[in-house]
Amino acid sequence: RIVSMDSFRESNFSLTADLLIWLTEIYEPRAMIPKKIDTEHDRVALIKFVANTFLTKQHIRLNTKRLYLADGYAVKELLKLISILVEAIQEPPIDGNKLGHSLEGTISHATIKELRERVANMSRSGANLYEALNAEVRLRGSRQQILATHMELSTIEKALKEAAAAADKVSDSSSKKVNSVTGDEASVQTKINKKLSEIERAQKRLRQMKQLRPAYQDELDEIQADLKILYDEYVIKLGVFESIRISFALLC
C-alpha cells in the first residue's frame, strides 16, 4: 500500500489507524490492540492505547491530539516511530567474533525494564549525591570552625539548660494562651446557651398568648354583629330620607 503526504492533506483517520496498528504490532507483537474505529469512543481508545504502549514500553512520547487529527501533523508523530525502524534496518550487523563471546539468548522485556529502572535509580541517586556534595561545601567552614573551638563541658551543659529553659517558657506561654482561649470559649458558650433558653421561653409564652381567648371576646363579637346590623339599617334609612327630600324639593 503506497502512502504519501497527499493522503494526509485532509483528515484521514482510517489510514492513520492502520499505520498505528501496523507499527504497534512491529514494536509489540503481543499487544492486544483495539482495532475498531467506528465511533469516537473507539478512535479515542485506540489513540490512548497506542500512546500509552509506546510511552511505557519504548519510552517514546506521542502527541495524542495530533494523532487524532490524522492530518499532516499526525505524520510527524508517525515519523518518530518509523525513523527508529529505518535506523535499525540501516545499522550494519554486529560481528559476533569481535565481542569476545556470543550471546546465548536474547534479553527479555522484563530484563530490559529492570535495567531501565536501575538506570533511572542511578540517575536519581547521582542527583541526590550532587546536592549533598554541594551542601557539604557550604557547611564545611561552619563545621570546621565549631570543631576547632574548644568548649568546656560546663559551658555546653549551661547552654543546653538555657535552651531547655527557653523552650519550657515558650511551652508555658503557649499553654496559658490555650487555656485562656478555652476559658473564653466556655464563657461564650454559656452566654449562648442562656440566650437560647430565654428565646425558647419567650417563644413558648408567645404561643400560649396566641392560644389564649379573652373572657369578653364573645360579648365583643355579639356587639360587633349588632353594630353591623344597625349600620346597614342606618344606610337604608339615610337613602330613603334623601329620596324623600329630593322629591319634596321637586314638588315645591
C-alpha positions as CSV (number, residue, x, y, z in Angstrom):
1,R,0.0,0.0,0.0
2,I,1.5,3.3,-1.1
3,V,1.3,6.2,1.4
4,S,2.2,9.7,0.5
5,M,1.8,13.2,2.1
6,D,-1.2,13.7,-0.3
7,S,-3.0,11.1,1.7
8,F,-2.9,13.4,4.8
9,R,-3.8,16.7,3.1
10,E,-7.2,16.2,4.7
11,S,-8.0,14.3,7.9
12,N,-7.6,10.6,7.2
13,F,-8.2,8.7,10.4
14,S,-8.6,5.3,8.8
15,L,-5.2,5.4,7.2
16,T,-3.6,6.8,10.4
17,A,-5.2,4.0,12.4
18,D,-3.9,1.3,10.0
19,L,-0.4,2.7,10.3
20,L,-0.6,2.9,14.1
21,I,-1.8,-0.6,14.4
22,W,0.9,-1.8,11.9
23,L,3.7,0.0,13.8
24,T,2.5,-1.2,17.2
25,E,2.4,-4.8,16.0
26,I,6.0,-4.4,14.9
27,Y,7.2,-3.0,18.2
28,E,4.9,-5.1,20.5
29,P,3.7,-8.2,18.7
30,R,1.8,-9.4,21.8
31,A,-0.1,-6.2,22.4
32,M,-3.9,-6.6,22.3
33,I,-4.7,-3.6,20.1
34,P,-8.3,-2.3,19.9
35,K,-8.8,-2.1,16.2
36,K,-12.4,-0.8,16.0
37,I,-12.7,2.9,14.8
38,D,-16.4,3.1,14.1
39,T,-17.2,5.6,16.9
40,E,-15.5,8.5,18.5
41,H,-15.0,6.4,21.7
42,D,-13.3,3.7,19.7
43,R,-10.9,6.1,18.0
44,V,-10.0,7.7,21.3
45,A,-9.4,4.3,22.9
46,L,-7.1,3.3,20.0
47,I,-5.1,6.5,20.2
48,K,-4.7,6.3,24.0
49,F,-3.7,2.6,23.9
50,V,-1.0,3.2,21.3
51,A,0.4,6.3,23.0
52,N,0.4,4.6,26.4
53,T,2.1,1.4,24.9
54,F,4.9,3.4,23.3
55,L,5.4,5.6,26.4
56,T,5.6,2.7,28.8
57,K,7.3,0.1,26.6
58,Q,9.5,2.1,24.3
59,H,9.8,5.4,26.2
60,I,8.5,7.3,23.1
61,R,6.1,10.1,23.8
62,L,3.4,10.7,21.1
63,N,1.1,13.7,20.8
64,T,-2.4,12.2,21.0
65,K,-4.1,15.4,19.8
66,R,-2.0,15.4,16.6
67,L,-2.7,11.7,16.0
68,Y,-6.4,12.1,16.5
69,L,-6.5,15.0,13.9
70,A,-5.0,12.5,11.4
71,D,-3.5,15.2,9.1
72,G,0.0,16.4,8.3
73,Y,0.8,16.9,12.0
74,A,0.0,13.2,12.6
75,V,2.6,12.3,10.1
76,K,5.3,13.9,12.3
77,E,4.2,11.7,15.2
78,L,4.3,8.6,12.9
79,L,7.8,9.5,11.7
80,K,9.0,9.2,15.3
81,L,8.2,5.5,15.2
82,I,9.2,4.9,11.5
83,S,12.6,6.7,11.8
84,I,13.7,4.3,14.6
85,L,12.8,1.3,12.4
86,V,14.7,2.8,9.5
87,E,17.8,3.4,11.6
88,A,17.6,-0.2,12.9
89,I,17.4,-1.5,9.4
90,Q,20.3,0.7,8.1
91,E,22.5,-0.2,11.1
92,P,25.3,-2.7,10.0
93,P,25.1,-6.2,11.5
94,I,27.2,-6.8,14.6
95,D,30.2,-9.2,14.1
96,G,29.9,-11.8,16.9
97,N,33.6,-12.6,16.7
98,K,34.6,-9.1,17.8
99,L,32.5,-9.4,21.0
100,G,34.8,-11.9,22.7
101,H,31.8,-14.2,23.3
102,S,28.4,-14.7,21.7
103,L,25.1,-14.1,23.5
104,E,23.4,-17.4,24.3
105,G,20.0,-15.8,24.2
106,T,18.1,-12.6,23.6
107,I,17.4,-10.2,26.5
108,S,13.8,-10.4,27.7
109,H,11.5,-7.4,28.0
110,A,11.4,-7.9,31.8
111,T,15.2,-7.7,31.9
112,I,15.2,-4.5,29.7
113,K,12.6,-3.0,32.0
114,E,14.6,-3.8,35.1
115,L,17.8,-2.3,33.5
116,R,15.9,0.9,32.7
117,E,14.6,1.1,36.3
118,R,18.1,0.7,37.6
119,V,19.4,3.4,35.3
120,A,16.7,5.8,36.5
121,N,17.5,5.0,40.1
122,M,21.2,5.6,39.4
123,S,20.3,9.0,37.9
124,R,18.2,10.0,40.9
125,S,21.0,8.8,43.3
126,G,23.6,10.8,41.3
127,A,21.4,13.9,41.6
128,N,21.0,13.5,45.3
129,L,24.7,12.9,45.8
130,Y,25.5,16.0,43.8
131,E,23.2,18.1,46.1
132,A,24.7,16.5,49.2
133,L,28.2,17.4,48.0
134,N,27.2,21.0,47.3
135,A,25.7,21.2,50.9
136,E,29.0,19.7,52.2
137,V,30.9,22.5,50.5
138,R,28.6,25.2,52.0
139,L,28.7,23.7,55.6
140,R,32.4,22.7,55.7
141,G,33.6,26.0,57.0
142,S,31.0,26.1,59.8
143,R,31.8,22.5,60.8
144,Q,35.5,23.1,60.9
145,Q,35.0,26.3,63.0
146,I,32.9,24.5,65.6
147,L,35.4,21.6,65.8
148,A,38.3,24.0,66.2
149,T,36.5,25.8,69.1
150,H,37.4,24.2,72.5
151,M,34.3,24.2,74.7
152,E,34.2,23.1,78.3
153,L,31.7,20.5,79.4
154,S,30.2,23.0,81.9
155,T,29.7,25.6,79.1
156,I,27.9,23.0,76.9
157,E,25.7,22.0,79.9
158,K,24.8,25.6,80.7
159,A,23.9,26.3,77.0
160,L,21.7,23.2,77.0
161,K,20.0,24.2,80.2
162,E,19.3,27.7,78.9
163,A,17.9,26.3,75.7
164,A,15.7,23.9,77.7
165,A,14.5,26.7,80.0
166,A,13.7,28.9,76.9
167,A,11.7,26.0,75.4
168,D,9.8,25.5,78.7
169,K,9.0,29.2,78.8
170,V,7.6,29.1,75.3
171,S,5.6,26.0,76.2
172,D,4.2,27.6,79.3
173,S,3.2,30.7,77.4
174,S,1.5,28.7,74.7
175,S,-0.3,26.6,77.4
176,K,-1.6,29.7,79.1
177,K,-2.9,31.1,75.8
178,V,-4.6,27.8,75.0
179,N,-6.2,27.8,78.5
180,S,-7.3,31.4,78.1
181,V,-8.9,30.7,74.8
182,T,-10.6,27.6,76.2
183,G,-12.0,29.6,79.2
184,D,-13.2,32.4,76.8
185,E,-14.8,29.7,74.6
186,A,-16.6,28.2,77.6
187,S,-17.8,31.6,78.8
188,V,-19.2,32.5,75.4
189,Q,-20.9,29.1,75.1
190,T,-22.5,29.6,78.5
191,K,-23.9,33.0,77.4
192,I,-25.1,31.5,74.1
193,N,-26.9,28.7,76.0
194,K,-28.5,31.3,78.3
195,K,-29.8,33.4,75.4
196,L,-31.1,30.3,73.7
197,S,-33.0,29.4,76.8
198,E,-34.5,32.9,77.1
199,I,-35.6,32.8,73.4
200,E,-37.2,29.4,73.9
201,R,-39.2,30.6,76.9
202,A,-40.3,33.8,75.0
203,Q,-41.4,31.7,72.1
204,K,-43.3,29.4,74.4
205,R,-45.0,32.4,76.1
206,L,-45.9,33.8,72.7
207,R,-47.6,30.5,71.6
208,Q,-49.6,30.5,74.8
209,M,-50.7,34.1,74.3
210,K,-51.9,33.3,70.8
211,Q,-54.0,30.4,72.1
212,L,-55.5,32.5,75.0
213,R,-59.0,33.9,74.3
214,P,-60.1,36.8,76.5
215,A,-63.3,36.4,78.6
216,Y,-65.1,39.3,76.9
217,Q,-64.3,38.1,73.4
218,D,-67.8,36.5,72.9
219,E,-69.6,39.7,74.0
220,L,-67.4,41.8,71.8
221,D,-68.2,39.6,68.8
222,E,-72.0,40.0,69.5
223,I,-71.7,43.8,69.8
224,Q,-69.8,43.9,66.5
225,A,-72.5,41.9,64.8
226,D,-75.3,44.1,66.2
227,L,-73.3,47.2,65.2
228,K,-73.1,45.9,61.6
229,I,-76.9,45.4,61.5
230,L,-77.6,48.9,62.9
231,Y,-75.2,50.4,60.4
232,D,-76.9,48.7,57.5
233,E,-80.3,50.0,58.7
234,Y,-78.9,53.5,59.0
235,V,-77.6,53.4,55.4
236,I,-81.1,52.3,54.2
237,K,-82.9,54.9,56.1
238,L,-80.5,57.6,55.0
239,G,-81.1,56.6,51.4
240,V,-84.9,56.8,51.9
241,F,-84.6,60.2,53.6
242,E,-82.5,61.6,50.8
243,S,-85.0,60.3,48.2
244,I,-87.9,61.9,50.1
245,R,-86.0,65.2,50.4
246,I,-85.2,65.4,46.8
247,S,-88.9,64.5,45.8
248,F,-90.2,67.2,48.1
249,A,-87.8,69.8,46.7
250,L,-89.0,69.0,43.2
251,L,-92.7,69.4,44.1
252,C,-92.1,72.8,45.7
